[in-house]
Amino acid sequence: MQGKFNLLRTDRVFMGYVDSRLHYQWKRTRGELSAHWKNNGGKTNPRLARSMMKSNCRSPEDWNHLCDYWELESTRVSLLNA
């Protein structure tokens, strides 16, 4: 991000705002991607869900990285209970 934007890094209030907005956006996007994964069989057929990348996902690498996370045993247990 630093290479694309010239931010006022010395302004802690401004940087706090930027951080909170980026955190909110990532949380919202991750939730949308997770819902897509679940709705396409992620809980019962993760291989199928992996093959059904959401169209607005940035790249196949990002989608596969998230699928790797959702397919972890520790993550799957918490998702099955959700």
mmCIF file as gemmi writes it, N, C-alpha and C atoms, coordinates in Angstrom:
data_model
loop_
_atom_site.group_PDB
_atom_site.id
_atom_site.type_symbol
_atom_site.label_atom_id
_atom_site.label_alt_id
_atom_site.label_comp_id
_atom_site.label_asym_id
_atom_site.label_entity_id
_atom_site.label_seq_id
_atom_site.pdbx_PDB_ins_code
_atom_site.Cartn_x
_atom_site.Cartn_y
_atom_site.Cartn_z
_atom_site.occupancy
_atom_site.B_iso_or_equiv
_atom_site.pdbx_formal_charge
_atom_site.auth_seq_id
_atom_site.auth_asym_id
_atom_site.pdbx_PDB_model_num
ATOM 1 N N . MET Axp A 1 ? 0.815 -1.175 0 1 0 ? 1 A 1
ATOM 2 C CA . MET Axp A 1 ? 0 0 0 1 0 ? 1 A 1
ATOM 3 C C . MET Axp A 1 ? 0.875 1.262 0 1 0 ? 1 A 1
ATOM 4 N N . GLN Axp A 2 ? 1.99 1.166 0.664 1 0 ? 2 A 1
ATOM 5 C CA . GLN Axp A 2 ? 2.848 2.342 0.755 1 0 ? 2 A 1
ATOM 6 C C . GLN Axp A 2 ? 3.342 2.781 -0.616 1 0 ? 2 A 1
ATOM 7 N N . GLY Axp A 3 ? 3.542 1.824 -1.539 1 0 ? 3 A 1
ATOM 8 C CA . GLY Axp A 3 ? 4.013 2.165 -2.868 1 0 ? 3 A 1
ATOM 9 C C . GLY Axp A 3 ? 2.972 2.846 -3.733 1 0 ? 3 A 1
ATOM 10 N N . LYS Axp A 4 ? 1.7 2.663 -3.409 1 0 ? 4 A 1
ATOM 11 C CA . LYS Axp A 4 ? 0.629 3.219 -4.242 1 0 ? 4 A 1
ATOM 12 C C . LYS Axp A 4 ? 0.072 4.524 -3.704 1 0 ? 4 A 1
ATOM 13 N N . PHE Axp A 5 ? 0.225 4.772 -2.42 1 0 ? 5 A 1
ATOM 14 C CA . PHE Axp A 5 ? -0.373 5.955 -1.808 1 0 ? 5 A 1
ATOM 15 C C . PHE Axp A 5 ? 0.657 6.707 -0.985 1 0 ? 5 A 1
ATOM 16 N N . ASN Axp A 6 ? 0.557 8.009 -1 1 0 ? 6 A 1
ATOM 17 C CA . ASN Axp A 6 ? 1.402 8.845 -0.163 1 0 ? 6 A 1
ATOM 18 C C . ASN Axp A 6 ? 0.553 9.265 1.042 1 0 ? 6 A 1
ATOM 19 N N . LEU Axp A 7 ? 0.604 8.468 2.102 1 0 ? 7 A 1
ATOM 20 C CA . LEU Axp A 7 ? -0.228 8.712 3.284 1 0 ? 7 A 1
ATOM 21 C C . LEU Axp A 7 ? 0.522 9.551 4.311 1 0 ? 7 A 1
ATOM 22 N N . LEU Axp A 8 ? -0.241 10.267 5.095 1 0 ? 8 A 1
ATOM 23 C CA . LEU Axp A 8 ? 0.334 11.077 6.168 1 0 ? 8 A 1
ATOM 24 C C . LEU Axp A 8 ? 0.571 10.167 7.384 1 0 ? 8 A 1
ATOM 25 N N . ARG Axp A 9 ? 1.627 9.377 7.322 1 0 ? 9 A 1
ATOM 26 C CA . ARG Axp A 9 ? 1.888 8.381 8.361 1 0 ? 9 A 1
ATOM 27 C C . ARG Axp A 9 ? 2.142 8.991 9.736 1 0 ? 9 A 1
ATOM 28 N N . THR Axp A 10 ? 2.486 10.266 9.788 1 0 ? 10 A 1
ATOM 29 C CA . THR Axp A 10 ? 2.744 10.889 11.088 1 0 ? 10 A 1
ATOM 30 C C . THR Axp A 10 ? 1.442 11.278 11.787 1 0 ? 10 A 1
ATOM 31 N N . ASP Axp A 11 ? 0.337 11.295 11.072 1 0 ? 11 A 1
ATOM 32 C CA . ASP Axp A 11 ? -0.961 11.645 11.646 1 0 ? 11 A 1
ATOM 33 C C . ASP Axp A 11 ? -1.617 10.374 12.186 1 0 ? 11 A 1
ATOM 34 N N . ARG Axp A 12 ? -1.484 10.16 13.496 1 0 ? 12 A 1
ATOM 35 C CA . ARG Axp A 12 ? -1.975 8.927 14.109 1 0 ? 12 A 1
ATOM 36 C C . ARG Axp A 12 ? -3.487 8.783 14.003 1 0 ? 12 A 1
ATOM 37 N N . VAL Axp A 13 ? -4.215 9.872 14.1 1 0 ? 13 A 1
ATOM 38 C CA . VAL Axp A 13 ? -5.672 9.808 13.986 1 0 ? 13 A 1
ATOM 39 C C . VAL Axp A 13 ? -6.057 9.361 12.572 1 0 ? 13 A 1
ATOM 40 N N . PHE Axp A 14 ? -5.426 9.97 11.581 1 0 ? 14 A 1
ATOM 41 C CA . PHE Axp A 14 ? -5.707 9.61 10.197 1 0 ? 14 A 1
ATOM 42 C C . PHE Axp A 14 ? -5.343 8.154 9.935 1 0 ? 14 A 1
ATOM 43 N N . MET Axp A 15 ? -4.166 7.734 10.377 1 0 ? 15 A 1
ATOM 44 C CA . MET Axp A 15 ? -3.74 6.351 10.148 1 0 ? 15 A 1
ATOM 45 C C . MET Axp A 15 ? -4.63 5.371 10.902 1 0 ? 15 A 1
ATOM 46 N N . GLY Axp A 16 ? -5.119 5.767 12.075 1 0 ? 16 A 1
ATOM 47 C CA . GLY Axp A 16 ? -6.07 4.928 12.796 1 0 ? 16 A 1
ATOM 48 C C . GLY Axp A 16 ? -7.348 4.745 11.998 1 0 ? 16 A 1
ATOM 49 N N . TYR Axp A 17 ? -7.797 5.824 11.374 1 0 ? 17 A 1
ATOM 50 C CA . TYR Axp A 17 ? -8.99 5.753 10.53 1 0 ? 17 A 1
ATOM 51 C C . TYR Axp A 17 ? -8.744 4.841 9.324 1 0 ? 17 A 1
ATOM 52 N N . VAL Axp A 18 ? -7.618 5.025 8.651 1 0 ? 18 A 1
ATOM 53 C CA . VAL Axp A 18 ? -7.286 4.191 7.494 1 0 ? 18 A 1
ATOM 54 C C . VAL Axp A 18 ? -7.232 2.723 7.908 1 0 ? 18 A 1
ATOM 55 N N . ASP Axp A 19 ? -6.561 2.417 8.999 1 0 ? 19 A 1
ATOM 56 C CA . ASP Axp A 19 ? -6.469 1.04 9.484 1 0 ? 19 A 1
ATOM 57 C C . ASP Axp A 19 ? -7.845 0.455 9.786 1 0 ? 19 A 1
ATOM 58 N N . SER Axp A 20 ? -8.701 1.225 10.439 1 0 ? 20 A 1
ATOM 59 C CA . SER Axp A 20 ? -10.025 0.709 10.787 1 0 ? 20 A 1
ATOM 60 C C . SER Axp A 20 ? -10.874 0.472 9.541 1 0 ? 20 A 1
ATOM 61 N N . ARG Axp A 21 ? -10.783 1.343 8.549 1 0 ? 21 A 1
ATOM 62 C CA . ARG Axp A 21 ? -11.551 1.158 7.31 1 0 ? 21 A 1
ATOM 63 C C . ARG Axp A 21 ? -11.046 -0.058 6.533 1 0 ? 21 A 1
ATOM 64 N N . LEU Axp A 22 ? -9.73 -0.229 6.47 1 0 ? 22 A 1
ATOM 65 C CA . LEU Axp A 22 ? -9.183 -1.396 5.78 1 0 ? 22 A 1
ATOM 66 C C . LEU Axp A 22 ? -9.569 -2.679 6.502 1 0 ? 22 A 1
ATOM 67 N N . HIS Axp A 23 ? -9.527 -2.663 7.826 1 0 ? 23 A 1
ATOM 68 C CA . HIS Axp A 23 ? -9.927 -3.83 8.615 1 0 ? 23 A 1
ATOM 69 C C . HIS Axp A 23 ? -11.389 -4.172 8.371 1 0 ? 23 A 1
ATOM 70 N N . TYR Axp A 24 ? -12.26 -3.167 8.371 1 0 ? 24 A 1
ATOM 71 C CA . TYR Axp A 24 ? -13.684 -3.382 8.13 1 0 ? 24 A 1
ATOM 72 C C . TYR Axp A 24 ? -13.916 -3.959 6.735 1 0 ? 24 A 1
ATOM 73 N N . GLN Axp A 25 ? -13.257 -3.39 5.733 1 0 ? 25 A 1
ATOM 74 C CA . GLN Axp A 25 ? -13.443 -3.867 4.366 1 0 ? 25 A 1
ATOM 75 C C . GLN Axp A 25 ? -12.969 -5.301 4.214 1 0 ? 25 A 1
ATOM 76 N N . TRP Axp A 26 ? -11.818 -5.629 4.798 1 0 ? 26 A 1
ATOM 77 C CA . TRP Axp A 26 ? -11.301 -6.996 4.705 1 0 ? 26 A 1
ATOM 78 C C . TRP Axp A 26 ? -12.25 -7.958 5.411 1 0 ? 26 A 1
ATOM 79 N N . LYS Axp A 27 ? -12.757 -7.591 6.578 1 0 ? 27 A 1
ATOM 80 C CA . LYS Axp A 27 ? -13.669 -8.457 7.321 1 0 ? 27 A 1
ATOM 81 C C . LYS Axp A 27 ? -14.946 -8.712 6.51 1 0 ? 27 A 1
ATOM 82 N N . ARG Axp A 28 ? -15.485 -7.673 5.887 1 0 ? 28 A 1
ATOM 83 C CA . ARG Axp A 28 ? -16.693 -7.802 5.081 1 0 ? 28 A 1
ATOM 84 C C . ARG Axp A 28 ? -16.438 -8.69 3.858 1 0 ? 28 A 1
ATOM 85 N N . THR Axp A 29 ? -15.344 -8.447 3.169 1 0 ? 29 A 1
ATOM 86 C CA . THR Axp A 29 ? -15.01 -9.233 1.978 1 0 ? 29 A 1
ATOM 87 C C . THR Axp A 29 ? -14.763 -10.682 2.344 1 0 ? 29 A 1
ATOM 88 N N . ARG Axp A 30 ? -14.018 -10.919 3.417 1 0 ? 30 A 1
ATOM 89 C CA . ARG Axp A 30 ? -13.742 -12.286 3.86 1 0 ? 30 A 1
ATOM 90 C C . ARG Axp A 30 ? -15.04 -13.008 4.204 1 0 ? 30 A 1
ATOM 91 N N . GLY Axp A 31 ? -15.982 -12.297 4.82 1 0 ? 31 A 1
ATOM 92 C CA . GLY Axp A 31 ? -17.279 -12.889 5.148 1 0 ? 31 A 1
ATOM 93 C C . GLY Axp A 31 ? -18.068 -13.261 3.906 1 0 ? 31 A 1
ATOM 94 N N . GLU Axp A 32 ? -18.043 -12.401 2.897 1 0 ? 32 A 1
ATOM 95 C CA . GLU Axp A 32 ? -18.73 -12.706 1.633 1 0 ? 32 A 1
ATOM 96 C C . GLU Axp A 32 ? -18.104 -13.922 0.954 1 0 ? 32 A 1
ATOM 97 N N . LEU Axp A 33 ? -16.781 -13.985 0.944 1 0 ? 33 A 1
ATOM 98 C CA . LEU Axp A 33 ? -16.095 -15.118 0.327 1 0 ? 33 A 1
ATOM 99 C C . LEU Axp A 33 ? -16.362 -16.4 1.099 1 0 ? 33 A 1
ATOM 100 N N . SER Axp A 34 ? -16.362 -16.315 2.416 1 0 ? 34 A 1
ATOM 101 C CA . SER Axp A 34 ? -16.651 -17.48 3.247 1 0 ? 34 A 1
ATOM 102 C C . SER Axp A 34 ? -18.07 -17.988 3.013 1 0 ? 34 A 1
ATOM 103 N N . ALA Axp A 35 ? -19.022 -17.082 2.92 1 0 ? 35 A 1
ATOM 104 C CA . ALA Axp A 35 ? -20.411 -17.475 2.665 1 0 ? 35 A 1
ATOM 105 C C . ALA Axp A 35 ? -20.523 -18.166 1.306 1 0 ? 35 A 1
ATOM 106 N N . HIS Axp A 36 ? -19.814 -17.646 0.316 1 0 ? 36 A 1
ATOM 107 C CA . HIS Axp A 36 ? -19.827 -18.266 -1.017 1 0 ? 36 A 1
ATOM 108 C C . HIS Axp A 36 ? -19.254 -19.681 -0.932 1 0 ? 36 A 1
ATOM 109 N N . TRP Axp A 37 ? -18.165 -19.842 -0.223 1 0 ? 37 A 1
ATOM 110 C CA . TRP Axp A 37 ? -17.539 -21.157 -0.047 1 0 ? 37 A 1
ATOM 111 C C . TRP Axp A 37 ? -18.505 -22.119 0.63 1 0 ? 37 A 1
ATOM 112 N N . LYS Axp A 38 ? -19.155 -21.67 1.705 1 0 ? 38 A 1
ATOM 113 C CA . LYS Axp A 38 ? -20.121 -22.521 2.417 1 0 ? 38 A 1
ATOM 114 C C . LYS Axp A 38 ? -21.301 -22.879 1.532 1 0 ? 38 A 1
ATOM 115 N N . ASN Axp A 39 ? -21.831 -21.912 0.784 1 0 ? 39 A 1
ATOM 116 C CA . ASN Axp A 39 ? -23.001 -22.142 -0.065 1 0 ? 39 A 1
ATOM 117 C C . ASN Axp A 39 ? -22.72 -23.042 -1.258 1 0 ? 39 A 1
ATOM 118 N N . ASN Axp A 40 ? -21.46 -23.239 -1.555 1 0 ? 40 A 1
ATOM 119 C CA . ASN Axp A 40 ? -21.081 -24.105 -2.67 1 0 ? 40 A 1
ATOM 120 C C . ASN Axp A 40 ? -20.468 -25.414 -2.195 1 0 ? 40 A 1
ATOM 121 N N . GLY Axp A 41 ? -20.872 -25.852 -1.015 1 0 ? 41 A 1
ATOM 122 C CA . GLY Axp A 41 ? -20.467 -27.163 -0.52 1 0 ? 41 A 1
ATOM 123 C C . GLY Axp A 41 ? -19.235 -27.186 0.345 1 0 ? 41 A 1
ATOM 124 N N . GLY Axp A 42 ? -18.746 -26.05 0.763 1 0 ? 42 A 1
ATOM 125 C CA . GLY Axp A 42 ? -17.503 -25.997 1.524 1 0 ? 42 A 1
ATOM 126 C C . GLY Axp A 42 ? -17.489 -26.845 2.779 1 0 ? 42 A 1
ATOM 127 N N . LYS Axp A 43 ? -18.615 -26.926 3.461 1 0 ? 43 A 1
ATOM 128 C CA . LYS Axp A 43 ? -18.658 -27.702 4.706 1 0 ? 43 A 1
ATOM 129 C C . LYS Axp A 43 ? -18.669 -29.203 4.433 1 0 ? 43 A 1
ATOM 130 N N . THR Axp A 44 ? -19.31 -29.62 3.348 1 0 ? 44 A 1
ATOM 131 C CA . THR Axp A 44 ? -19.428 -31.048 3.064 1 0 ? 44 A 1
ATOM 132 C C . THR Axp A 44 ? -18.561 -31.516 1.908 1 0 ? 44 A 1
ATOM 133 N N . ASN Axp A 45 ? -18.251 -30.63 0.983 1 0 ? 45 A 1
ATOM 134 C CA . ASN Axp A 45 ? -17.44 -30.984 -0.172 1 0 ? 45 A 1
ATOM 135 C C . ASN Axp A 45 ? -16.481 -29.837 -0.505 1 0 ? 45 A 1
ATOM 136 N N . PRO Axp A 46 ? -15.438 -29.687 0.303 1 0 ? 46 A 1
ATOM 137 C CA . PRO Axp A 46 ? -14.514 -28.564 0.109 1 0 ? 46 A 1
ATOM 138 C C . PRO Axp A 46 ? -13.849 -28.551 -1.265 1 0 ? 46 A 1
ATOM 139 N N . ARG Axp A 47 ? -13.638 -29.703 -1.846 1 0 ? 47 A 1
ATOM 140 C CA . ARG Axp A 47 ? -13.007 -29.752 -3.17 1 0 ? 47 A 1
ATOM 141 C C . ARG Axp A 47 ? -13.9 -29.086 -4.218 1 0 ? 47 A 1
ATOM 142 N N . LEU Axp A 48 ? -15.205 -29.342 -4.142 1 0 ? 48 A 1
ATOM 143 C CA . LEU Axp A 48 ? -16.149 -28.695 -5.053 1 0 ? 48 A 1
ATOM 144 C C . LEU Axp A 48 ? -16.158 -27.186 -4.821 1 0 ? 48 A 1
ATOM 145 N N . ALA Axp A 49 ? -16.234 -26.781 -3.554 1 0 ? 49 A 1
ATOM 146 C CA . ALA Axp A 49 ? -16.261 -25.346 -3.229 1 0 ? 49 A 1
ATOM 147 C C . ALA Axp A 49 ? -14.997 -24.647 -3.73 1 0 ? 49 A 1
ATOM 148 N N . ARG Axp A 50 ? -13.873 -25.321 -3.625 1 0 ? 50 A 1
ATOM 149 C CA . ARG Axp A 50 ? -12.603 -24.746 -4.095 1 0 ? 50 A 1
ATOM 150 C C . ARG Axp A 50 ? -12.665 -24.487 -5.603 1 0 ? 50 A 1
ATOM 151 N N . SER Axp A 51 ? -13.344 -25.361 -6.321 1 0 ? 51 A 1
ATOM 152 C CA . SER Axp A 51 ? -13.422 -25.208 -7.781 1 0 ? 51 A 1
ATOM 153 C C . SER Axp A 51 ? -14.423 -24.13 -8.203 1 0 ? 51 A 1
ATOM 154 N N . MET Axp A 52 ? -15.196 -23.601 -7.261 1 0 ? 52 A 1
ATOM 155 C CA . MET Axp A 52 ? -16.235 -22.618 -7.562 1 0 ? 52 A 1
ATOM 156 C C . MET Axp A 52 ? -15.834 -21.232 -7.048 1 0 ? 52 A 1
ATOM 157 N N . MET Axp A 53 ? -14.676 -20.748 -7.47 1 0 ? 53 A 1
ATOM 158 C CA . MET Axp A 53 ? -14.18 -19.456 -7.001 1 0 ? 53 A 1
ATOM 159 C C . MET Axp A 53 ? -15.206 -18.349 -7.245 1 0 ? 53 A 1
ATOM 160 N N . LYS Axp A 54 ? -15.404 -17.508 -6.252 1 0 ? 54 A 1
ATOM 161 C CA . LYS Axp A 54 ? -16.316 -16.366 -6.397 1 0 ? 54 A 1
ATOM 162 C C . LYS Axp A 54 ? -15.748 -15.425 -7.45 1 0 ? 54 A 1
ATOM 163 N N . SER Axp A 55 ? -16.63 -14.939 -8.316 1 0 ? 55 A 1
ATOM 164 C CA . SER Axp A 55 ? -16.179 -14.167 -9.478 1 0 ? 55 A 1
ATOM 165 C C . SER Axp A 55 ? -15.427 -12.888 -9.111 1 0 ? 55 A 1
ATOM 166 N N . ASN Axp A 56 ? -15.755 -12.276 -7.98 1 0 ? 56 A 1
ATOM 167 C CA . ASN Axp A 56 ? -15.069 -11.03 -7.634 1 0 ? 56 A 1
ATOM 168 C C . ASN Axp A 56 ? -13.857 -11.249 -6.725 1 0 ? 56 A 1
ATOM 169 N N . CYS Axp A 57 ? -13.454 -12.506 -6.544 1 0 ? 57 A 1
ATOM 170 C CA . CYS Axp A 57 ? -12.223 -12.769 -5.792 1 0 ? 57 A 1
ATOM 171 C C . CYS Axp A 57 ? -11.056 -12.278 -6.641 1 0 ? 57 A 1
ATOM 172 N N . ARG Axp A 58 ? -10.075 -11.696 -6.003 1 0 ? 58 A 1
ATOM 173 C CA . ARG Axp A 58 ? -8.989 -11.017 -6.715 1 0 ? 58 A 1
ATOM 174 C C . ARG Axp A 58 ? -8.182 -11.948 -7.615 1 0 ? 58 A 1
ATOM 175 N N . SER Axp A 59 ? -7.889 -13.158 -7.124 1 0 ? 59 A 1
ATOM 176 C CA . SER Axp A 59 ? -7.065 -14.07 -7.921 1 0 ? 59 A 1
ATOM 177 C C . SER Axp A 59 ? -7.284 -15.506 -7.446 1 0 ? 59 A 1
ATOM 178 N N . PRO Axp A 60 ? -6.974 -16.47 -8.307 1 0 ? 60 A 1
ATOM 179 C CA . PRO Axp A 60 ? -7.053 -17.871 -7.88 1 0 ? 60 A 1
ATOM 180 C C . PRO Axp A 60 ? -6.127 -18.165 -6.694 1 0 ? 60 A 1
ATOM 181 N N . GLU Axp A 61 ? -4.996 -17.494 -6.631 1 0 ? 61 A 1
ATOM 182 C CA . GLU Axp A 61 ? -4.074 -17.71 -5.512 1 0 ? 61 A 1
ATOM 183 C C . GLU Axp A 61 ? -4.722 -17.277 -4.189 1 0 ? 61 A 1
ATOM 184 N N . ASP Axp A 62 ? -5.392 -16.117 -4.215 1 0 ? 62 A 1
ATOM 185 C CA . ASP Axp A 62 ? -6.078 -15.656 -3.003 1 0 ? 62 A 1
ATOM 186 C C . ASP Axp A 62 ? -7.186 -16.62 -2.611 1 0 ? 62 A 1
ATOM 187 N N . TRP Axp A 63 ? -7.985 -17.065 -3.594 1 0 ? 63 A 1
ATOM 188 C CA . TRP Axp A 63 ? -9.073 -17.992 -3.314 1 0 ? 63 A 1
ATOM 189 C C . TRP Axp A 63 ? -8.528 -19.293 -2.716 1 0 ? 63 A 1
ATOM 190 N N . ASN Axp A 64 ? -7.471 -19.823 -3.313 1 0 ? 64 A 1
ATOM 191 C CA . ASN Axp A 64 ? -6.891 -21.066 -2.798 1 0 ? 64 A 1
ATOM 192 C C . ASN Axp A 64 ? -6.311 -20.886 -1.403 1 0 ? 64 A 1
ATOM 193 N N . HIS Axp A 65 ? -5.727 -19.731 -1.14 1 0 ? 65 A 1
ATOM 194 C CA . HIS Axp A 65 ? -5.198 -19.452 0.199 1 0 ? 65 A 1
ATOM 195 C C . HIS Axp A 65 ? -6.331 -19.472 1.231 1 0 ? 65 A 1
ATOM 196 N N . LEU Axp A 66 ? -7.448 -18.825 0.904 1 0 ? 66 A 1
ATOM 197 C CA . LEU Axp A 66 ? -8.595 -18.831 1.817 1 0 ? 66 A 1
ATOM 198 C C . LEU Axp A 66 ? -9.18 -20.228 1.951 1 0 ? 66 A 1
ATOM 199 N N . CYS Axp A 67 ? -9.283 -20.963 0.859 1 0 ? 67 A 1
ATOM 200 C CA . CYS Axp A 67 ? -9.789 -22.341 0.94 1 0 ? 67 A 1
ATOM 201 C C . CYS Axp A 67 ? -8.878 -23.201 1.814 1 0 ? 67 A 1
ATOM 202 N N . ASP Axp A 68 ? -7.569 -23.02 1.685 1 0 ? 68 A 1
ATOM 203 C CA . ASP Axp A 68 ? -6.633 -23.744 2.559 1 0 ? 68 A 1
ATOM 204 C C . ASP Axp A 68 ? -6.97 -23.477 4.022 1 0 ? 68 A 1
ATOM 205 N N . TYR Axp A 69 ? -7.246 -22.221 4.343 1 0 ? 69 A 1
ATOM 206 C CA . TYR Axp A 69 ? -7.581 -21.846 5.72 1 0 ? 69 A 1
ATOM 207 C C . TYR Axp A 69 ? -8.894 -22.493 6.146 1 0 ? 69 A 1
ATOM 208 N N . TRP Axp A 70 ? -9.924 -22.384 5.314 1 0 ? 70 A 1
ATOM 209 C CA . TRP Axp A 70 ? -11.232 -22.928 5.68 1 0 ? 70 A 1
ATOM 210 C C . TRP Axp A 70 ? -11.216 -24.449 5.771 1 0 ? 70 A 1
ATOM 211 N N . GLU Axp A 71 ? -10.279 -25.093 5.084 1 0 ? 71 A 1
ATOM 212 C CA . GLU Axp A 71 ? -10.196 -26.55 5.096 1 0 ? 71 A 1
ATOM 213 C C . GLU Axp A 71 ? -9.349 -27.105 6.246 1 0 ? 71 A 1
ATOM 214 N N . LEU Axp A 72 ? -8.688 -26.243 6.995 1 0 ? 72 A 1
ATOM 215 C CA . LEU Axp A 72 ? -7.952 -26.701 8.171 1 0 ? 72 A 1
ATOM 216 C C . LEU Axp A 72 ? -8.916 -27.359 9.145 1 0 ? 72 A 1
ATOM 217 N N . GLU Axp A 73 ? -8.485 -28.402 9.804 1 0 ? 73 A 1
ATOM 218 C CA . GLU Axp A 73 ? -9.349 -29.105 10.753 1 0 ? 73 A 1
ATOM 219 C C . GLU Axp A 73 ? -9.871 -28.163 11.848 1 0 ? 73 A 1
ATOM 220 N N . SER Axp A 74 ? -8.997 -27.323 12.375 1 0 ? 74 A 1
ATOM 221 C CA . SER Axp A 74 ? -9.422 -26.404 13.444 1 0 ? 74 A 1
ATOM 222 C C . SER Axp A 74 ? -10.463 -25.412 12.94 1 0 ? 74 A 1
ATOM 223 N N . THR Axp A 75 ? -10.322 -24.954 11.705 1 0 ? 75 A 1
ATOM 224 C CA . THR Axp A 75 ? -11.285 -24.035 11.124 1 0 ? 75 A 1
ATOM 225 C C . THR Axp A 75 ? -12.589 -24.749 10.806 1 0 ? 75 A 1
ATOM 226 N N . ARG Axp A 76 ? -12.497 -25.951 10.262 1 0 ? 76 A 1
ATOM 227 C CA . ARG Axp A 76 ? -13.694 -26.713 9.897 1 0 ? 76 A 1
ATOM 228 C C . ARG Axp A 76 ? -14.55 -27.002 11.118 1 0 ? 76 A 1
ATOM 229 N N . VAL Axp A 77 ? -13.938 -27.316 12.236 1 0 ? 77 A 1
ATOM 230 C CA . VAL Axp A 77 ? -14.699 -27.576 13.453 1 0 ? 77 A 1
ATOM 231 C C . VAL Axp A 77 ? -15.483 -26.336 13.868 1 0 ? 77 A 1
ATOM 232 N N . SER Axp A 78 ? -14.846 -25.173 13.828 1 0 ? 78 A 1
ATOM 233 C CA . SER Axp A 78 ? -15.545 -23.952 14.215 1 0 ? 78 A 1
ATOM 234 C C . SER Axp A 78 ? -16.62 -23.573 13.187 1 0 ? 78 A 1
ATOM 235 N N . LEU Axp A 79 ? -16.395 -23.862 11.883 1 0 ? 79 A 1
ATOM 236 C CA . LEU Axp A 79 ? -17.396 -23.572 10.857 1 0 ? 79 A 1
ATOM 237 C C . LEU Axp A 79 ? -18.582 -24.525 10.959 1 0 ? 79 A 1
ATOM 238 N N . LEU Axp A 80 ? -18.334 -25.772 11.297 1 0 ? 80 A 1
ATOM 239 C CA . LEU Axp A 80 ? -19.432 -26.72 11.435 1 0 ? 80 A 1
ATOM 240 C C . LEU Axp A 80 ? -20.354 -26.346 12.588 1 0 ? 80 A 1
ATOM 241 N N . ASN Axp A 81 ? -19.776 -25.7 13.588 1 0 ? 81 A 1
ATOM 242 C CA . ASN Axp A 81 ? -20.581 -25.273 14.738 1 0 ? 81 A 1
ATOM 243 C C . ASN Axp A 81 ? -21.272 -23.924 14.498 1 0 ? 81 A 1
ATOM 244 N N . ALA Axp A 82 ? -20.912 -23.249 13.433 1 0 ? 82 A 1
ATOM 245 C CA . ALA Axp A 82 ? -21.482 -21.916 13.145 1 0 ? 82 A 1
ATOM 246 C C . ALA Axp A 82 ? -22.832 -22.019 12.456 1 0 ? 82 A 1
